[in-house]
Amino acid sequence: MKKVKNMEYIYSVMVLQSAGKPVTEENVANIIKAAGLEPDVAKIKSIIASLQGVNIDEVIKNAAQMPMGVVAAAPAQDEHKKEKKEEKKEEEKAVSQEEAASGLSSLFGD
């Protein structure tokens, strides 16, 4: 059997929640097995323990309302800022080289 990645456990929890079934270690393991995968009991216990007291429906609802455009735009803005900073640094280097050249020429009396 193939090993299970972390997301398969989360998907199992979401399927159980959506079906109105209790989110238990046994039920999560059964879904993983039904998919032809080998469940990791320690990971299942960890996920179930971390979900104690969590309203899964509320978490899903809040995640669905998160504006994806804003999240996707953030890296683009960071790239734009980096480009501007790099341009400024290049301009500063160019100016400082020009200043250095003019300073040297004044020493030799142009």
PETA-V25004 format. One record per residue. N is the residue number from 0. D_LAST is the distance of its C-alpha to the last C-alpha in whole Angstrom. Layout:
{{N;D_LAST} {N;D_LAST}}
//
This chain:
{{0;82} {1;78} {2;76} {3;76} {4;72} {5;72} {6;72} {7;75} {8;77} {9;75} {10;76} {11;80} {12;80} {13;79} {14;81} {15;84} {16;83} {17;83} {18;86} {19;88} {20;88} {21;88} {22;85} {23;86} {24;85} {25;88} {26;87} {27;83} {28;85} {29;87} {30;84} {31;82} {32;85} {33;86} {34;83} {35;83} {36;81} {37;82} {38;81} {39;80} {40;82} {41;80} {42;77} {43;80} {44;81} {45;77} {46;77} {47;80} {48;80} {49;76} {50;78} {51;81} {52;81} {53;78} {54;79} {55;78} {56;79} {57;76} {58;74} {59;74} {60;74} {61;71} {62;69} {63;70} {64;69} {65;65} {66;63} {67;61} {68;59} {69;57} {70;57} {71;56} {72;53} {73;52} {74;50} {75;48} {76;47} {77;46} {78;44} {79;42} {80;41} {81;40} {82;38} {83;36} {84;35} {85;34} {86;32} {87;30} {88;29} {89;27} {90;26} {91;25} {92;24} {93;21} {94;20} {95;19} {96;18} {97;15} {98;15} {99;14} {100;12} {101;10} {102;11} {103;10} {104;6} {105;6} {106;8} {107;6} {108;4} {109;0}}
//
